[in-house]
Amino acid sequence: MNNDVLEVEAEKKSAYIFKVGDPVNFIDSKDRYFLALLEEGKETNIRGNILAHDAVIGQSDGFCLVSSKGHKFDAFRPTIVESVLKMPRAATIIYPKDLGLVLTWGDIYPGAKVVEAGIGSGAMAINLLRAIGSEGKLTSYELREDFKNRATKNVQIYFGDAPNHEIKLGDIYQGIEERDVDRLVLDVPEPWQVVPHAVEFLRPGGMFISYSPTIIQVKELVDALDRTRSFAPSETMESMVRTWNVSGRSVRPELHMVGHTGFLTFARKRSR
Ligand SMILES: C[S@@+](CC[C@H](N)C(=O)[O-])C[C@H]1O[C@@H](n2cnc3c(N)ncnc32)[C@H](O)[C@@H]1O
């Protein structure tokens, strides 16, 4: 191994060093996980197992620590899925299976100018921020100040500093200030109310993306999009994810699954 390789190896090892304020997942021998925020001098009590945060601060992702009862726990930096599922909620989040579809089918790309409403708990915002990168710009509209505050905290803790993210208190049904928007991502009860404004603020080739729990909402939205004649025919879909239990001779689908979350609609803005 030459020196360059050694340096890369050293960088890799120190890429995720836990520091004060970081979220950490403590995972026990039964694969149960417990999310905590690291604080100096703090302890997390998991069923009588005391875990000292000071033992984790300064250690690498994947560090194994021993509790006061002598049990081993893995300390993992939470994945984006674990973060959005476990972070404190203001409103119902868009589930990871649907978040993934928004990012891929919605073609959210590095550098994109994205507008979102409402931010709710911030699950969608965190995923959008990661996909657009530091060159992109995300503006989130939210009606409620308490939800704006919760989402601001969640983004700070579970994503980090985001100077390219602005949360505006406001009603997206009344229109927005942004223009030449690349992607619009909606999770609001009446997305069709945004259609007349979106004709003005989406750039040609931009995309209208909407998440709705009921098909009645989808129908009203698609009719509104079609009436404008400013959008190419839309696509609507839902996703179902079935996880499997693979353990010893028990190799079968999990007994419980999420039956329904919502529908996603995607429509490209025309230039005409
Ligand atoms: C289901 S939550 C969104 C959750 C969010 N997508 C997430 O993944 O965490 C819906 C949010 O939309 C907000 N909202 C509803 N109508 C709105 C409007 N007209 N303009 C802006 N925000 C709105 C609500 O206050 C609520 O926070």
The ligand as a Gaussian input file, in Angstrom:
#p B3LYP/6-31G(d) Opt

LIG

0 1
 C      -48.986000      15.932000       6.046000
 S      -48.128000      17.375000       6.445000
 C      -46.675000      17.355000       5.454000
 C      -45.634000      16.388000       5.930000
 C      -44.322000      16.507000       5.199000
 N      -44.482000      16.262000       3.785000
 C      -43.280000      15.546000       5.769000
 O      -42.853000      14.631000       5.027000
 O      -42.884000      15.668000       6.932000
 C      -49.072000      18.608000       5.633000
 C      -48.580000      20.000000       5.976000
 O      -49.107000      20.929000       5.063000
 C      -49.403000      22.116000       5.744000
 N      -50.365000      22.842000       4.899000
 C      -51.661000      22.519000       4.676000
 N      -52.217000      23.388000       3.785000
 C      -51.220000      24.253000       3.438000
 C      -51.167000      25.383000       2.571000
 N      -52.248000      25.770000       1.911000
 N      -49.997000      26.051000       2.437000
 C      -48.888000      25.655000       3.148000
 N      -48.892000      24.600000       3.982000
 C      -50.033000      23.901000       4.137000
 C      -49.952000      21.630000       7.081000
 O      -49.894000      22.627000       8.073000
 C      -49.021000      20.466000       7.359000
 O      -47.898000      20.855000       8.064000

